[in-house]
Amino acid sequence: MNVQDLAPDEEIYNASRTYLLFLLGCTLFVNKSCTMILVSYLALLEDLSVSGTYAWGATCLAYLYRQLGIASRRDVKGICGYLTLLEVII
């Protein structure tokens, strides 16, 4: 999505929300398919002035721990999540 410099504020705001949704779904809270983003993240980005106050680091860490727990099961053959954070922790 290309946004022009003289675009209306609402268009710029929506493009910003779209990009942040992409970042959340494709980097921090990635799933095994790497192609799907949960719609529930969109509600978190409804008001960008409030979403900056959320504890994104703690949320990302909790999501990673959950994915590690899932990956430790016998029948699971892969892992997902922000694995760069895992490298930093270890």
HELIX and SHEET records of a PDB file:
HELIX    1   1 ASP A    9  LEU A   23  1                                  15    
HELIX    2   2 LEU A   24  LEU A   28  3                                   5    
HELIX    3   3 SER A   40  LEU A   44  1                                   5    
HELIX    4   4 LEU A   48  SER A   51  1                                   4    
HELIX    5   5 TRP A   56  ALA A   71  1                                  16    
HELIX    6   6 LEU A   83  ILE A   89  1                                   7    
END                                                                             
